[in-house]
Amino acid sequence: MSLQDIQTRIAAAEAQAGRTPGSVRLIAVSKVQPDDRVRAVLDAGHRVFGENRVQEAAGKWPGFRDMFGPVELHLLGPLQTNKARQAMELFDVIHSLDRPKLARTLARLADELGRCPDLFVQVNTGAEPQKAGILPDDADAMIAECRSLDLPVQGLMCIPPVDEDAATHFRLLAEIAARNGLAGLSMGMSDDFETAIAHGATHIRVGSAIFGARVPG
C-alpha cells in the first residue's frame, strides 16, 4: 500500500458516499515511524501528519518543517495537562480533548498564548474503561463547557472497540456531532476508513497502510 493508493481509495469512497471530492482530510499517522519513511511521504507532497505523543513530535517535526515548510500537525494521542503548553505551540489540531480539566487548562493557555489549535472532543463511544474519552452520555455537557470557555471545538473524535462493528460507533459519533452543530468527524483508520467516510468522516487517520508496519523505537 502507498500514499497514492490510499488517496485513490479515499476518492472512490467519497464518490460512493456522494461526498464532495476532497472533503475528507487524510492524516498520515507518523508515530514511531523512521524518519526516512516520513521523509518519503513528505517528498510525495503530503503535508498533513498525526502524532500520538508530544515528546516524539517535538523531536521530529521542527526539523522537518525547516526542510519542507509548513506542515499541518495533528495530536491524536492522550494529552497530559503538563504537556499542554508544548502541544499548543507545536500542533495545529488536537483530537484528544477528553476531560473538563484539560479543557480549562487549554482555555487558560489560549489566553496566555493568544492562540489555540483547533480542537476535537474525544468520545469513548464503546465506554471502554481502558480508553480515554468522554462517555457518550456526557458529551453534550462537555461540548457546552468547551464553548463556554471559548475553545475552538471543530468536531468529535472516536476510536471504536477493535472487536465491534465500527459503523455503529461512527453513526453514534455523527449523531452527537449533528445535535451539537459540529461539522468535524475524526474517525476511521487503516482498516475502516471507507466505512468512516460513508458515515461522514471529515478526517481519517491512516498510518500503517501508508508507511508500513510501525517500527517500535
Wavefront OBJ file of the C-alpha trace (Angstrom):
o trace
v 0.000 0.000 0.000
v 1.145 3.571 -0.559
v 0.051 7.172 -0.165
v -1.248 7.235 -3.738
v -3.230 4.019 -3.208
v -4.877 5.471 -0.102
v -5.705 8.738 -1.895
v -7.315 6.742 -4.720
v -9.392 4.740 -2.250
v -10.475 7.917 -0.429
v -11.629 9.464 -3.715
v -13.600 6.319 -4.548
v -15.200 6.229 -1.082
v -16.120 9.930 -1.346
v -17.772 9.306 -4.714
v -19.654 6.235 -3.487
v -20.973 8.149 -0.459
v -21.984 11.141 -2.586
v -19.438 13.309 -0.801
v -17.747 16.345 -2.330
v -14.361 15.367 -3.820
v -11.588 16.390 -1.435
v -13.927 16.776 1.557
v -12.050 14.143 3.586
v -8.722 15.152 5.102
v -6.092 12.408 5.199
v -3.917 12.480 8.325
v -0.782 10.389 7.754
v -0.074 8.905 11.199
v 3.700 9.023 11.509
v 4.070 7.924 15.151
v 7.010 5.550 15.719
v 7.895 5.669 12.021
v 11.550 6.024 10.961
v 12.498 9.421 9.573
v 13.226 8.050 6.098
v 9.644 6.778 5.733
v 8.238 10.112 6.882
v 10.556 11.963 4.526
v 9.346 9.823 1.610
v 5.738 10.849 2.269
v 6.802 14.498 2.570
v 8.707 14.157 -0.707
v 5.488 12.882 -2.286
v 3.877 16.213 -1.382
v 1.738 15.258 1.612
v 1.592 17.896 4.355
v -0.917 16.626 6.964
v 0.500 14.338 9.662
v -0.556 12.896 13.017
v 1.449 12.052 16.107
v 0.425 10.367 19.367
v 2.995 11.832 21.740
v 4.089 15.412 22.245
v 7.663 14.420 23.075
v 8.156 12.358 19.933
v 6.637 15.066 17.741
v 8.840 17.749 19.331
v 11.931 15.756 18.404
v 10.821 15.181 14.821
v 8.760 17.977 13.336
v 10.673 21.235 13.872
v 13.448 19.808 11.678
v 11.048 18.557 9.002
v 9.247 21.911 8.969
v 12.594 23.662 8.455
v 13.248 21.397 5.461
v 9.797 21.155 3.903
v 7.967 24.306 5.014
v 4.539 24.371 6.668
v 3.178 21.002 7.797
v -0.254 20.660 9.413
v 0.322 18.619 12.556
v -2.427 16.776 14.463
v -2.096 15.407 18.010
v -4.029 12.139 18.171
v -2.910 10.601 21.466
v -3.832 11.432 25.066
v -2.605 14.811 26.313
v -1.372 15.318 29.871
v -2.064 18.768 31.268
v 1.651 19.309 31.992
v 2.376 18.882 28.249
v -0.485 21.135 27.149
v 1.582 24.289 26.554
v 4.134 22.432 24.442
v 1.325 20.757 22.488
v -0.400 24.063 21.793
v 2.821 25.557 20.467
v 3.612 22.554 18.236
v 0.292 21.250 16.909
v -2.288 22.817 14.602
v -5.087 20.489 15.717
v -5.628 18.462 18.920
v -8.014 15.483 18.567
v -7.818 14.211 22.150
v -9.654 16.776 24.284
v -11.121 14.225 26.659
v -11.908 15.814 30.037
v -13.059 19.115 31.567
v -9.765 19.703 33.422
v -7.858 19.636 30.140
v -10.410 21.990 28.567
v -9.860 24.516 31.369
v -6.069 24.206 31.019
v -6.241 24.786 27.254
v -8.514 27.800 27.757
v -6.076 29.353 30.243
v -3.113 28.741 27.939
v -5.034 30.100 24.944
v -5.472 33.368 26.843
v -1.740 33.457 27.623
v -0.553 32.492 24.141
v -3.150 34.450 22.196
v -3.949 31.412 20.036
v -5.336 27.910 20.266
v -5.169 24.909 17.941
v -8.430 23.621 16.514
v -9.899 21.031 18.872
v -11.821 17.762 18.643
v -13.550 16.299 21.701
v -12.702 12.608 22.035
v -15.742 10.446 22.741
v -15.310 6.954 24.193
v -18.163 5.507 22.118
v -17.578 1.977 23.411
v -17.406 3.087 27.068
v -14.158 1.115 27.365
v -12.574 1.586 30.819
v -9.014 1.458 29.451
v -9.653 4.085 26.774
v -9.619 7.878 27.039
v -12.587 9.984 26.043
v -15.825 11.451 27.337
v -18.672 8.950 27.673
v -21.427 9.469 25.074
v -23.942 10.483 27.775
v -21.572 13.229 28.959
v -20.582 14.526 25.512
v -23.226 17.262 25.210
v -22.223 18.762 28.573
v -18.528 18.588 27.661
v -19.110 20.362 24.353
v -21.174 23.038 26.122
v -18.401 23.573 28.687
v -15.781 23.924 25.940
v -17.936 26.513 24.198
v -18.403 28.428 27.434
v -14.588 28.602 27.624
v -14.441 29.964 24.039
v -12.439 26.953 22.869
v -12.401 26.365 19.088
v -14.072 22.943 19.063
v -14.430 21.843 15.439
v -15.761 18.335 15.930
v -15.559 14.957 17.636
v -13.125 12.039 17.521
v -13.536 8.345 18.345
v -11.606 5.072 18.240
v -14.131 2.191 18.080
v -13.522 -1.030 20.041
v -11.476 -3.429 17.939
v -13.951 -6.292 18.305
v -17.130 -4.387 17.429
v -18.721 -3.144 14.224
v -17.095 0.233 13.594
v -20.116 1.562 11.690
v -22.229 1.562 14.862
v -19.688 3.792 16.595
v -19.247 6.092 13.601
v -23.035 6.521 13.442
v -23.191 7.368 17.166
v -20.398 9.942 16.846
v -22.113 11.548 13.842
v -25.402 11.793 15.797
v -23.713 13.513 18.763
v -21.927 15.930 16.416
v -25.083 16.751 14.460
v -27.179 17.582 17.515
v -24.403 19.872 18.770
v -23.901 21.620 15.436
v -20.367 20.299 14.918
v -19.145 19.612 11.382
v -15.884 17.765 12.110
v -15.726 13.983 12.491
v -12.293 12.463 13.142
v -12.901 8.755 12.672
v -11.605 5.887 10.602
v -8.170 4.299 10.413
v -6.305 1.985 8.030
v -8.801 -0.886 8.356
v -12.093 1.009 8.322
v -11.666 4.461 6.785
v -14.005 3.739 3.858
v -16.779 2.868 6.325
v -15.992 6.082 8.217
v -16.238 8.148 5.025
v -19.640 6.590 4.310
v -20.752 7.833 7.763
v -19.473 11.388 7.293
v -15.832 11.381 8.413
v -14.056 14.653 7.663
v -10.657 13.495 9.000
v -9.307 9.954 8.691
v -6.164 8.735 10.448
v -4.104 6.297 8.377
v -0.689 5.039 9.441
v 0.383 1.505 8.590
v -1.387 1.463 5.215
v 0.793 4.406 4.137
v 4.076 3.808 5.985
v 4.085 0.066 6.559
v 4.115 -1.663 9.938
v 5.335 0.521 12.809
v 8.899 0.057 13.992
v 8.951 0.403 17.796
v 11.830 2.570 18.935
l 1 2 3 4 5 6 7 8 9 10 11 12 13 14 15 16 17 18 19 20 21 22 23 24 25 26 27 28 29 30 31 32 33 34 35 36 37 38 39 40 41 42 43 44 45 46 47 48 49 50 51 52 53 54 55 56 57 58 59 60 61 62 63 64 65 66 67 68 69 70 71 72 73 74 75 76 77 78 79 80 81 82 83 84 85 86 87 88 89 90 91 92 93 94 95 96 97 98 99 100 101 102 103 104 105 106 107 108 109 110 111 112 113 114 115 116 117 118 119 120 121 122 123 124 125 126 127 128 129 130 131 132 133 134 135 136 137 138 139 140 141 142 143 144 145 146 147 148 149 150 151 152 153 154 155 156 157 158 159 160 161 162 163 164 165 166 167 168 169 170 171 172 173 174 175 176 177 178 179 180 181 182 183 184 185 186 187 188 189 190 191 192 193 194 195 196 197 198 199 200 201 202 203 204 205 206 207 208 209 210 211 212 213 214 215 216 217
